[in-house]
C-alpha cells in the first residue's frame, strides 16, 4: 500500500494538479460558478411546476385533480405555470449564451486582459456564427424559412458544449492579440476606460471576424449544416452517450475519489466534465430525455455527505468507534456532513492518505452508483430532472431532484445504510490502532 501511494504521489498527482490548474479549465469552472443564481432560479421554477402548478404535477396526481373542473389547477395553469415558464425562459433557455460571457470574462481575467471587453467580444463572436433564421410550419402544413430569428436551441443547455468551445477559441484569439499589443494606443491624458475600450477594437474585430467566418465555411462545404449541428453530431451526442455508460460513470466517480484521497478537491478538478456533460443531462431530462447519470444523480445518491459518502463514515464511527479522536472529530464535522460538506472529516480524521480507509473510500461510491443506476433503469425511481443545491441533505435531495419521487428518497437512504455497513468493519479495525499508526 505504501508503494502504491508513493507511486501515485510521484506520477499521478503532479499531472492531476497541472490539469486542475489549467487556466482554461479553471475559467470553465469559474464561469459555471457565476451561473449558479440562474441555475438555481431555473431549477426552482421547474421544481415548482412539477410539484404544484401543472396538470401533470405531483399535487394534481396525488389528489386526482381534473384540470377542467379544478379551480386550483385553472388558477395555477393560467397564472403560476406561465410565471415559472418565464423564469425558465430567462435562465435555462439562454444559459449557453450567458455562459459565453462568464467563461470569457474568467479566462481573460486570468491573463490580466480587459475581461469585460473580452466577454462582450465573445458574445458577439458567438452570435455571429449562430444561424440567423428558423424554419416555421404554416397552417397548411408547409414549412417556410425565416431570417432575423434566433432558435432557442442554440442558447439552451443543449448548446453548452458548443458555447464552451467557441468561447475558449474566440477569447484566446482576443487575449493573444491584446498581449501582443495589436491595439490602438491613445495619449496618456485619455480616461482609462476610453483607452481600454479603444485598445480592444482591433483584437475584438479580428476575433468577431473569425466567428463570422464559420457560417461562410459551412455555406461553401456543407450548406445544410452549421457549427451547432456539427458539434452535436460529432462531439455532444457521442460524449453524452459515453457519459451514460455505467463504466464511464464509475471512472468519473473513481477519479473524484482518488483526487480527494490525495487531498485534492476532486469535485472542483472534475468540474469541467460535470458542467459540460452531466449538468446538461439534467436539463435534457426536464425536457423528456432519460439520462441516468446527471450531476444531481451523483449528489443525491452517491456523494452522501460529500465524496466517499462520508456521512455514513461519521455514523459508523458514532456507532462502533472507541477512538476518542475519531468520535470527537465526527462530532465536530458531522453537522457539516449532513449538508454535503466533508472537509472537516477528510482532513480531520484524516481520510486523506489513510491506508486504512482507502478501500471503503474508493469502493463505496462505485457500489452506490450501481445501486442507484439499477433502481433508475428498472423504473423503480424516476430520472433526476431538477437541479437542486448540492448542499441539500440526503433523501431530500433525491426527492426534489426527481420531482417528488418518494422512492428516490428511499433509495438514497438505502445507499446510506449500505455505505455504513461497508465502513463499519474498517471503523472496528481502526479501534486496534493508535491514531499515529493509522
N, C-alpha and C positions, 0 to 999 in steps of 0.2 A: 504493500500500500504506500509506503514511504517513497519507493522508487517511482510509482505512478504519479504521485503528487509532484515530485521533483521534475519529472518529465513534462507534466502539464505546465508547471511554472516556467520551465525553460523554453518550451516551444509553442504551447497553445496560448497562454495568457498574453505574451507580448503582441502576438498577432491580433488577438481579440481587442486589446487595448487600442492598437493602431486603428483597427476598423471602427471601434466605438467612438473614437475621437476624430474620425474623418469629417472634415468640415461640411461636406455635402449631406452626409447622413445626419449630422447634428442639426443642420438647417432644416431638414425634413422633420426631424423630431420637434424642434422648437416651433416650426410653422404649424404643426398639428396641435401643439400645446396651446398656441394662441387661438385656435379654433374651438377650444373647449366650451366657451359660452354659447356658441352657435350649436355645437353638437348636443349640449345638454338641453337647450331650448327646443331644438327639433325633436329630441328624444322624448321630452316631456309631452309635447304635442301629440306625437304618435301614441305614446302610452295612454294619455287621457282619452283619445279617440277610441283606442282598442278596449279600454276598460269601461268607459261610461257613455260615450256620445254617439256612436254609430249603431245602426240596426243590427250589426253583427257583433256588437260589443259584449264583453263578459256579463255586464249587468243585464242586458237585453236577453242573453241566453239563460242566465240563472232564473230570471223572473218570467221568462217566456213572453216578452213584450212584443206586441204586434205594432209595427210602425204605422199602420193605417188607423189604429184605434188608440194607441198610447199617447196621451198628451205629453208625457215626458219625452218620448222619442221624437215627437213632432217638434217640440221646442229645441231639443239638442241638435237634431239634424238640420234645423233651419238656421240656428244661430251659433251654437258651440262647435259643431263639427266643421263648418266653414272657417270659424276663427282659428281652430287648431290647424286646419289646412293652410291658412295664410301664413301661420308661423312656420310650418313645414316648407312652404314655398320660399320663404325668406331665409331659410337655413339650409336644409338638406338639398333642396333643388338647385342651389347655386354654390354648393360647398367647394366644388373643384375650382370655380372662378376665384373664390376668396382665398383658397389655399395657394394659388399662384402668387397673390400679393404677400401672404405671410412668409412663405418659403423664400421668395426672392428677397424680402426685407432681411430675413435672418442670415441668408447667405452673404449678401452684400455687407452686412454689418460685421460679419466675421472677417472680411477682407479690409475693414475700415474704409469702405467706399460708401458714398451717399446712399443710405438704404432706402429712403423714400423715393428718390428718382429711380433706383433700380426696380423697386416694386411696381411703380407706375409703368415703367417701360415693359416689364414682364407681362403685365396685364394687357397692355396694348399689343405686344407681340403675340400673345395667346389669342386675343380676339382677331388679330389679322389672319391667323391661319384657321380660324373656326369657320365652318360653312356658313354662308350668309343667307341661306334660304331653307325653307322646309317644303315638304310635299303635303298638300291637303286633299282630302277626299270630299268631293262635292255631293250635293243631294242626289244627283242622278247616278252616283257610284263611280264617276270618273275622277281621275286624280289630276291635280294641277300644281306645278311648281311655283313657288313664290320667291321674291327677293326682298331682302331687308328684314328678315326674321331669323332670330337665333333659336335653334331647337334646344329645349332644356336638357336633353340627353347629353349635350356637350358640356354641361355645367354641374351635373349632379354627381353622386357617388361613383357611378359607372365610368366617369371620365377622369377619376382621380389619378390613375397611373399615367395617363397621357399628360395630364396637367403637371404632374411632378417632373416628368422627363423634359417637357417643353420648358418649364420654369428654370430648371437647372441649366439647360443649354443656353437659353436667352440671357439669363442673369450672368452666366460665366462669360459670355461674349461681352456684355456690358462692362463687367468688372475688369476683364483683361484690358480692354481698350482704355478704360479710365486709369488703370495703373500704369499704362504705357504713355500716359499724358497726351492722348489723342483728343485734346479738348480745346475749347475756345477760352483763351485767357483774357481776363478783363483787368483794368487798373486796380490797384490796391484800395482805392477810395470807394470802390463799388461795394454796396452792402453784401455781407457774406451770403445771404440767402439767394440774392440775384446771381452772385458769382457761381454758387453751386449749381444753380439751375442751368446757366449757360455752359458750364463745364460738362454737363450731361447731354448736351444736344447731339454732338457727333456720335459718341458711343451709343446713345439711345436710338438715333436714327438708323445706324447700321444694324443694331440688334432687332429693331422692328422690321427692317427690310428682310432680314433672314427669316423671320416668322412669316411675313407676307409672301415670300418666295415659295414656301412649301406648297400652297394650293396650286401655284403655277406648275410646279413639277408634276403634281398629280394630274393636272389637266392635260399634260403632254403624254405621260406614260400610262395613266390609269384614270380616265375621266370619270368613271362611275364610282370612284372611291375617294377617300380623304384620309388624313393622318389618323383621325379617331378610329375609323373603320380598320385601318391597317394595324394600329396598336391593339385594338380589340381582338382581331383575328389571330395575330401572331404573338402577342405578349400577354394581354389581360386574360383572355379566355384560357390559354394553356396554363398560365400562372394560377388562375383561380381553380382550375381543375386539379392541378397538382396540389394546391393547398388543402383541397378537400379529401385528399388521400390520407387515411389514418397513419400510414408510415411517415408522411411528411409532417403531420401534426405532432407525432411523437418526437421526431427530430427537433422540431421547433421548441417543444416543451423541454427536452433534454438540454438544448443549448442554453435556455434561460437558467436551468438548474445548475449546469456546470459553471456558468459565469458567476452566479451567485455564490457557489461553493468556494470560489477563489476570491470572494469579496468584491466582485464587480456587479453593478446593478444590471442584472440580466434583462429586466423589463425595459429599461432605457436603451440598452445596447441592441436589443432586438426590436426596438420601436419602429424602425423603418419598415420592417416586414409586417408588423402589426398594423400600422397605419395604412400601408399601401395595399395589403391583401385581406387581412382579417377584419378590419373595420368596415370597408365597403361591403363585405359579405353580410353584415348586419342590415345595412340599408337595402341590399338586394332582397333579403328575406322579408323586409317590411313591404316590399312590392310583390311578394308572392314566390320568391325563389326558395329553394330548400337547401341551404348551406348548413351543414352540421357545425363545422368549425368556424367560429367567429371570435372576435376579440372578447365579446361578452361571455361566450361559452367557456373560455378558459378562466375568466374571473369568477364566474358563477359556480363552476363545477370542479375546477382543478386547483386554482390558486386560493385555497380556502384559508384565509388568514395571511395570505402572501405566498410567495414562491415556496414550494415544498410543503404546502398545506400546513404551515407551522402553527396554526390554531390547534390542530389536532395534536401536535407535539406538546403544546402547552397543557392541553387537557390530559394527555398521557402522563406528563410529569406530575401534575397535581394528583393523579390517581396513584401512581406507582413509584415515584422517585423518593428516595430517602436522602438525597443530596441536598444540603441546605442551599448551596449556591444555585442549583437548578431551580429549586422552588422559589427562592427569593426573586431571581431574575424573571421567572414566569409570572409572578405576582405583579411585577412592575411592567413587563412587556405584554402581558395577557390582554388587558383592555385595548391596547392599540391593535393587537392581532385580530380582535373582533371586527375592526374596521380595515382589515387587509394591510395593515402597516406592521411589518415584521422586522425592521432594522434592529430594535432592541433585543429581539430573540436571536437574530442572525449573528450579531456581533457581541451579544452579552453572554450567551451560554458558553462558548460560541458554537454556532453551526458551521460557520466559515472555517474551512480547513480542519474540520473534525473527522478523523478517520473512523470514529465510531458511528457517526451519523450520516456519512456519505451514502451508504447503501439505501437506507429508507428515504433519504432526501432526494435521491435520483429515481428510485423505483416507484415511490408513491404517486407522483404526478402522471407517470405512464399508466398506472392502473386506473387512476381516476379519469384520465382521458378516455380510456377504452370503455369503462362502465357507462360514462355519460354518452359516449358515441353509440353504444348498443341501445341505450334507453331511447335515444333520439331516432335512430334509423328503424327501430322496431315499432315506432309510433306510440310508445308509452308516454313520451313527453313531446311537447311542441318544439319547434325550432326557435332559437333566440332571434328575435326581430326588433328588439328595443335596446338602445344603448342606455345603460344605467351607470351612474358613477362607480368607479372601481372600488371605492371605499364602502359600498353597500354591504352590510353583513351577510353571512352565509344563510342561504334559504330565501331571504328577502330578495337578494339579487337574482336568484334563479326564477323566483315567482314573477318579478317585474319584467325581466328580460324576455320571458316567454309570453308576455301579455296576460299574466294572471293564471298560469297553469300551476295548480297546487301540487300536481305530481312532480313537477320540476323541482319545487322546493324539497319534496320528499327525497328525490334522487340526490340533491346536494347534501342533505342531512345523512343519507346512507353513505355517501362518499366520505363525509367527515368521520363517520364511525369506522369505515374501512381503514382510513388513514390512522386513526387512533390505535386500532388493532395492530397495524403493521409497526407503528412506532413503539408500542408497548414493550416488546421483548428487548428492544435496544435501550429503552429507558431503564428497564430492570438490570440490564447488563452494565449500564453506567454506574449503578449503585456499587459495583465491585471496585471501582477505580476512583482514585482521588482526582480532583479537578486538574492538577498539574499533569498527570499522566495522560488524561484524555485530551 
